[in-house]
Amino acid sequence: MATLHPPLSTVHPLSAGAYRERDILNLLEQGLPDGFDVFHSVDWAAMHDGNQNFGELDAVVVAPTGHLMLLEVKAGAVSVVDDALIKTYANPGGSRTKNVGHQARRQHSAILNRLSEVGLSGVHLAHLLVLADHTLEAGTVAYPRERIVDATQLDSLCGLVKSALQRDSISGAMRKRVMDFLANRFQVHPDASTHMGQVQKANIALAEGLATWVPRIAHAEGMYTVEATAGSGKSQLALALLGDATRKHLRAAYICYNRPLADHMTQVVPPAVTVSTFHEYCVEVSRGQGVEPDFNVPGVFQDIANRLLEHADAQVARLDLLVVDESQDFEPQWVQALLPRLKDDGRLYVMGDADQQLYDRDAFDLSEAVHVKCMDNFRSPRKVVQAMNQLGLTAEPIQARSVYLGQAPGFHTYVPGSSGGMEVLERCIKDLLNEGFTPSQIAVVTFAGRERSEALAREKLAGLALKRFTGKYDAASNPVWTAGDLLVETLYRFKGQSAPVVVLCEVDFEALGDRERRKLFVGFTRAQFRLECVLSERAAALLADSI
């Protein structure tokens, strides 16, 4: 299957002709084999006699050989006037006509000149006119019939494209320049921040689906469970629900499992919203009963959770809205113990993802709730999602919805038990810095855990001072960090968060079971733009065998 740039999911037709053009793109995507790339809606500009001309290419096919095929797609009726193909467009101020042949030749000539200007004159440029809804018996001198595909030949379109592009391959480096040329990427020092910012904005906009339609679901019981994969927009949904409640002067609370996620949500939700972890709330309840927890005693967190369970019915029903996040890490009875906090007409949203379950918990189900499921990932680059699906990291395949194709995860191996893991990690970080990424854009996430991690024990990596959680909190309950430039975190603490570039390091295991797959899935889905994985040779071999 060919790769579309941008993906078909980003195409939202507003007219019958646009729907037909999308059909042609789908035909190309499904009919051309792997290795073909199809760019569509490509803006172009060229200078002629001191004037700048503009246009848009409907579709450009890049063969594995690097050569190009321009496709000019005309949907609807096309008429023949004085031996010329004419397309009539309706406008509010009256109709306008275009000579299809003139337009096609102008585009072909302009792109040829632009290729020559950028040193790609060795690239062959073929051209086809696609009349998606029209039948043509013969061509003209200006536009030969063999360069026209009419409605009766659409089934042969992909075959014609492949046949026309069967030429000797250009070099891999030159094909990459062709790809950059069509993507309007300039050959200058890359500004990674700008590109990442564009990707993040586009993906956030696409991921607003859950936040848009889930709040519109009405249910007499006011209970909803949202089982959604990483990067699907659960956090945006939570923010939308909490923000709407605040604007309506309703009392709302957000409870999750992970302290770092709670710290992050505290910074982004309206101040009126109560944010805490489940165990922080248990501490609050315990102190309200006059019992001060002793955190030096083993099992103190289980004790305070049990205290809440014992006195759950004594809670005052003050909340209009309760959002429970990371439900896969909650014990079933914990969620039940929170329900008395809701008013009779209050709403409960329980959000989670079983594929991110890192603790041994029993599954639970709120039978009276409306259940929403979403397997769309808008955060991760599409090639990272493809890698996760190939490795079978989730119970069912994830749907890649990001606008950014990206690149496959980079895998860097070391011998377990040696210092090579840190050497490989530092080399990986230096390579990223040399590519233009800044330390603030990179998060180093260790698979090993806080006690066993060599990365967390270091003061510096690749010459950069590390920003690490000290394990302490200030008087205002804010986490205390070391003053470094490069963030290093554990996988467990970084769950629920993300970064433009993630280096998942110290990945080592002797068997690839469900737990290891879930940990890898959590680590892989933290990256918004780029993922690098530093893993042991035995872990790499187990992953390779799983494909």
N, C-alpha and C positions, 0 to 999 in steps of 0.2 A: 504494500500500500504506500502511496506517495505521501509526502509530508507537506501540509498546507501552511503557508505563512501569510497572515496569521491563521489560527485554526478556524474551522468552519463554525465552531460554537460562538465565535465573535461576530458572525455575519447576521445582521438583523434587517431583512428586506422590508422596504416600505412601499414597494410597487410590484405589480405583476411581472414587469421586466426584471426587477431585481431578484425576485423569487426564481425566475428562469435561469438567471446567471448563477445563482447559488446551486441549482440543479447541475449545471455544467461543471462547477467546481467539485461537487460531490462525485460526479462521474469520473473526473480526473483523479481525485483522491483514491477512489476505490479501484479504478481500472489500471492505473500505472503501478508498476512494482516498486518495491523498496529501492531506495537510492535516488529516486526522482524527487525533486522539490518543485512546488508550485507556488509562485507568488501571485497575489491578486490585488486589485485596486492599487496599483503602483503609480504614484505620482512621478511625472518626469518634467524636465524643463530643458530647453535648448536655445542657443542664440543663433539667429539667422538674419544677416544684413543689419546687424545692430539692434534687432528686436528680439525680445525674449518670448519664446513660445512655450505654452504649458499644455499638459494633457494627462490622461490617466490610462494606464494599460489594464485591460480587463483581467488578463492572466498571462503569466510568463512561466514556461516550464523549463527547469534546469535539469538536463539529463545527467546521469552519473558520469558521462564523458566530459561534462562542463559546458556543452553547447546548448543553445537556447532556441525556444520556439515561442513566438508571440502569438497569442490568440485574441482576436478581436471578436467579441460575442455580441450578436445583434438578436435580441428577442423580439417577438411580434412580427408584424408584416413588414416586408421590404419591397419596394416597387422598383421597376426598371423604367428609367426615363432617359431617352436619347442614348441608349446603350450603357447607361450608368446605373449603378445600384444606389437607390435613394432611401434613406430612413427618415420618417417624419416623426417629430416629437411634439407633444402637446405642451403649451405654455399658457400661463394665466393671461398673457397679453396677446395670444395667438400662436399658431403652430410655427415650427421652424424645421427646416430640412437640412440633412447632412449628406454629402456625397461619400458613401461608405468607402469606395475605392481610394478617393483622395485622402481621407482620414487615415486609412490603413497604410498607404504609402508614406505619408508624412511621419507617422509614428515609426515605421520601419527605418526610414532614413535618419530620423532624429536619434534613435537608439544606436544605430550603427555608428553615427558620428560620436556619440557619447562614449561608446565602447572604445573607439579609436583614441579619443582624448585621454582616457585613463589607462592606456596601454594594454587594452584587451582586444586588439584588432584580430588576434588569432582565434577568437571565439566565433563560431558559425552562428548566424542568426536566421532562422527559418520563420515563416509566417503562415498562419491559417486564418481565414475568415469563417466564423461559425454562425450560420443562420439557423438558430435553434428551432424556429417555428415556420420556416419557409422552405419551399422546394424549388430548386433551380435546375433547369435542364441543361443549360450551357453557360460557359463563361464569356468573357469579352477579351479583346486584345489587351486592355489595361489590367484586367483581373482574370487570369486563367482559371478554368474550372477546377483544375487539380489543386488549387490553393483555397478552394471553398468546400466547407463541410455543411451540407444542408440537413434538414430535419430527418431525412431518410437514412443519413449516414452516421447518426450520433453513436450507434453501437460500435462503429469502426473508428471513432475519434482517437481513442488511446493507441490503437494499432498504427494509425497514420502518424501520430506524434512520435512514437518509438521508431518507426521506419525512417522518418525524416531526420532523426538525430543520431543515426548509426554512423558515427564518424570516429576517427582516431581520438583518443582521450587527450585532453590538455592536462597539465600537471595538477596535482592536488592543491598546491599553493595558489595556482591561478584560479582553480574552481572556487576556492574560498574567497578570492577577490571578487569573482563574479557574484557570489552569494552576498558579500558585503555591499557590492554595487547596487544590487536589486533591493536590499534591505535599507538603502540610504544610509549606510554606515560609512563614515568618512575615514580615510586612511590617515588618522592623526593619533596622538597618544590617547588611549582610551580614558574617558571620564566615567569610571565605574559608578560614581555616586549618582550621576545624572541618569544613567541607564537603569540602575537599581531603583531610583526614585520613580521612574516612569513605570517600571514593572509593578512596584508595590502599589502605586495609585490605581493602576488598571485592575490588578487582582482584587484590591479592596472593593472597588466598584462592582466587579463581577460577583464577589462573595456576599453581596447584600441580599441575596435571595432569601435565606433563612430569616434575616431580620425584617424583610418586607412582608412575607406571607404567613409566617408562623404566628405572629401576634394577631392576625386577622381570623384565626381559627377560634370559633366559639364553642364552648363545651360546658354543659350544666355543672359538672363537678369541678371545673376550673383546674384540672390537673393535666399536665402534659409531660411526656418524656420525649427527648430529642436524642436519638442515637445517631451521631454524625461523625464522620471520619475527621482526622486531623486536617486543618486547612479549609474546612467547609464553611466557616463563618459562625461558629458557635459563640465566640467572644463578641462578634458584632451583634448577634442576636441578644446576648445578655445585656450589652450596653444599650441597645434600643429599648428593651423592656424596662430597664432601670431608669433610663432617661425619661421615657414616657410616663412612668409612675411618678417621678419627681415633678414633672410639669403639671401633673394633675393633683399634686399635693397629697399623694398617697405614700404610705409608709412601706419601704422596701428594704430587703436585705439580700446579700449575696454570700453564699458559703461554698468554699471549695476545700480540697484536701491539702494542697501544696502551699506552704507559706510564701515562697517567692511569687506564685501566681496571685495570692491575696495581696501581697505588697504592690504588685503591678496594678491590679484592679483598683486599689485604693487611690492610685494616682490619676485614674482616667474616669471613674464613675462620679456622678454628682456628689457633693459633700454630704448631702442628706441621707445617702444610702449607707447602711451598715455593712461593712465588709469584714469577714473573718474566715479563718479555717474552722473546720468542725471542732478540733480540739481546743482552739482558742475560745470558741463559744462554750465548750464544756467547762473550761477554767472560769469563765464569767459566771456560769450557773453555779459552780461550786462555791465561788467566793460570795455569791448572793445568798447562799445558804450558810455562810459563816465558816466555811471550810477552806483553808488555804492549802493548795496542793504543794507537796514537797517534791520538787523535781529531781532531788538527789536519790529518791527511792525508786528502785527498779519497778517497772510496771505502772508508774504513776498515770500514764496516759490512758491505759486500759481502765484504771480505777475511776478516773474522772468521767470517762465515757459511760461506765456502768452507773455512775451516780446520775447522769442525765437520763439514762434509760429508766432508772427506778423512779425518778421524779418528773418524767416527761409531761404527765397530765397537769402538773402544777404550774406549767408555763402560762403566761398571760397571752391571749390571742390578740396581738397588736398589729400584725403584718397584713397589708393588702397584697403584697407580692413577695414571694420567696423564690430565688433562683439558686438551685444546687448544681454546682459544676463539678466535673471530674467524678461523676457518680460511679464509674467503674472501680474507684478506689474506696468507696464507702461500703461498710457492712449494711445489709438490708435493714436491720433494726435501727441503724443510725438515722436513715431517712424517715422512717416511721416516727422516731422520737422528735423530729423537727416539726411534724405536722400540727401539733397543738399551738404553734406560734401563729398560725394563720387564722384570720377571721373567717366567719362562716362563708362569706362571699369572696374570700381571698383566692389568689391564683398561685399555683405551684408549677415551676418549670424545672425538670430534672434533666440535665444534659451530660452526656458521656460518650465514651467510645471503647467498646470491649477490646479492640485491638491495641489500646494503650494501657491495658491493665497490668500494672507492675507489681501488685501485691496479691497475695492469695485471698480472694474474696469470693463469697458465694454469690451467684447471680440472683437478681431479684426483679420483680415485675410489679408495677402498680397497675393492677388489672382494670381499675376504673378510669385510667388516664387515656387520653388520646396519644397514640404513638406515631412519631415522625421519624423517618429514617432518611439519611442522605449520605451517599458515598462519593460526592463530588469534592475534589481537592482543588482549591483555587490558589493555594499558597506555593506549593512545590513546583519547580520547573517540570515540564512534561516529561523530559527524559529521566528525571529522578523518579517520577511516578512509574514510568515504564520499567525501570530497574526494580522497584519495590514489587511490582506485579510479577516480574520474571523470577524473583527470589521467593515469591509466595509468602510475603511478610504479613499478609492479612487473610482473614477467613474467606473473603470474596474480593474480587479485583476492585481497585480504586479507579474512579474516572478522573482523568487528567483534564482540568478546566483552566489552568493558568494560560495567560496570553503569551507566556515566555517558554519557548522550546528548551532553552538552556543546553546543558551538556550532561552526559551521564556522570554519575558519581566517580570521582577519582579514587582508586584503591592503591594504597601504599603499604607494602608488607614489611614485617620485621620478624626476627626469630624470638619467640617467647622466652622470657627469663633473661634476656640480654638488655643492654642499655640502648640497643638499636632502635627501640620504639621511640625514645626521645630524640634520637638523631634524625630519624625519618620525620617525626613530627616537626622538628625545627626546620628541616629542609622544606617541608610542605608550606609552613607559615612564611618562610622567606620567599618562596616562589609566588605566593599570593601577594605579598607586599610588592614584589617586582612587577607584578601585573597591574598595579595601580590601586589595589585595595588598601584601605587604611586600617590601623589596629581597631578602631571603634566599630568597624563593619564586620569584624571577625569574632566569632565566639568559639572557643575551644571547649568541647564537651567531652568529658571522660566517661567511658563505659565501665571503668574499673570500680568506681565508688570512692567515697571520701577517704576511707581508711587505707585503701590499697593503692591509691593513685600516686604515681611518681610525678605527674604533671602538676597536681595540686600542691605537692611538697616543695616545688621549686619556687625561687624568687623571680626568675626570668626565663623566658623562652624566646629563642631567636633574637636575643638582645633586648627584648621588651619586658618592662616590669609588669607583673601580673596583677590584675584586679581580681581578688578572691574574697569570698565571704569568710569572715573570721570566726563565725559561730557565735558571735555576740550581738546584742542589740543595745541601742542607746536608751536614754530615759524615756524617749517618745515611742519606743518599740520599733524603731527603724533599724534595719540590718546594718551592721558595721562592716565596711569593705576595706581592703588594703588599697593604697593609692597607686594603682597601676594603670596601664593603657590597654592591656590585652585581657579580656574577660576569660576566665577559666572556671567552669562549673561542672558539677556532676550531672549525669543524665537525669537523675531523680529530681533534682532541684530545678533543672531547666525545662522540665515537662510543663506544657502550658504556655511556653514562651517561644520566641523565634528570633532569628537574626539573618541579615542578608547572606553572610557566609558562615557556614558551620564546618568545623573540623572535628569530626567524631574520632576520638583517639583511644588508645589502650583497649581496643576491641579484641578480646581473646576469650575463647570458650573451647571446651573439649567435645561438646556435642551441641547440635543445632536443634533445640527443642522449642516448644511454644514460648517459653519465657524469653529465650534469646531472640526469637523472631519479634516479639513485642517490643523488646528493648531496642532492637535495630530499627523497627518502624518508628518508634518515638524519636530516636536520634535522627533518622533520615528526614523526617517531616518537620524538623526545626528550621531547615534551610529555606530561605525565600528565593535565593538567586544562585547559590553555588554550594555544592557539598563535596567535601573531601573526607575520606575514611582511612585512618591509619590502623591497620589490623595485623594480627599475627599470621604467620604462614599457615598454621593449622586452621584458623578461623576462615581464612581465604579459601582454603581447600574445601572445607565443609560447605561454604556458600556456593562454590563452583559446582560441587556435586549435587546441590539441591536444584539446580536449573534443569 
